[in-house]
Amino acid sequence: MAHNDVDTLEISFRFPFRISIAVLLVALALDVVFYLVTGSIEKALIFIGATTAAAGTVLAAFYSAKVLSLQLRQNFRSRTEYLSSLELQRKENAIRYGARWTDPNMQKPRKTCREVANLKGHSLEQVRASLDTDEKMQDVFHLLNFFEEMAASIKHSTSDESILKSLFKESLTAVWKSLSLWIEDYKATNDLKEAWLLTEQLYKSWDT
């Protein structure tokens, strides 16, 4: 198989002519022996037709098996390349989350994240008091939604979990431990049942 460019795929077949010649020689030898034994040209011609058909069947089966074997190898190679490409894509997606986290637009939410992390062990009232502006609340929502999106990408295998865990385990666990009481209260107050469930599951998975 040779690759000339992205859009061209050339496949070369190598047929084992020695097998073909061997089968034909065996058929010819049988024809000669049959004629010598029977001495009948008419019967020999019938026998030659039979051996020729048999040789053709054998060769057809042999070449069909060779083509099938080639197709199986090609399918296996294509699957391997696909899985390798898919794994690379997962890693690239994970790295993109890291790039988004360090983007200047995330500076304020990251600052709030550090402030939130310091609230671990505080009461619900103390957490509410610290989130005393709409701006801080929006930062918290932004953080939680970011982690929820990341958790969804892990659940659906579109991002590499090992990379994301190395990048975000500390931040995610600190934020969730600090905000868990507030999140539970906020969901109950606003009748939200599905909000940030994947983030919670990911936190439980990583907090070991």
Residue pairs with C-beta under 8 A, 6 or more apart in sequence:
1 9
1 10
1 11
1 12
1 74
2 10
2 12
3 9
3 10
4 10
11 70
11 74
13 67
13 70
15 63
15 66
16 66
19 59
19 62
20 59
23 55
23 58
23 59
24 55
26 55
27 51
27 52
27 54
27 55
30 47
30 51
31 44
31 47
31 48
31 51
34 43
34 44
34 47
35 41
35 44
35 47
38 44
87 160
89 158
90 157
90 158
90 159
90 160
91 160
91 163
93 153
93 158
93 159
93 160
94 153
94 159
94 160
94 161
94 163
94 164
94 167
95 163
97 150
97 153
97 159
97 164
97 167
97 168
98 163
98 167
100 106
100 146
101 110
101 146
101 167
101 168
106 146
108 135
108 139
109 139
109 142
109 143
109 146
111 139
112 136
112 139
112 140
112 143
113 139
113 143
113 171
113 174
113 175
115 130
116 130
116 140
116 143
116 174
116 175
116 178
116 179
117 171
117 174
117 175
117 178
118 178
119 126
119 127
119 130
119 178
119 179
120 174
120 177
120 178
122 130
122 178
123 181
124 181
124 182
124 185
127 178
127 179
127 181
127 182
128 182
130 136
131 137
131 140
131 182
140 179
143 175
144 175
144 179
144 183
144 196
144 199
147 168
147 172
147 175
147 196
147 199
147 202
148 196
148 198
148 199
150 159
150 164
150 168
150 202
151 198
151 199
151 201
151 202
152 198
153 159
153 164
154 161
154 164
154 202
155 198
155 201
165 206
169 206
172 199
172 202
172 203
172 206
173 203
173 206
173 207
176 183
176 199
176 200
176 203
176 207
183 195
183 196
186 192
187 193
187 195
187 196
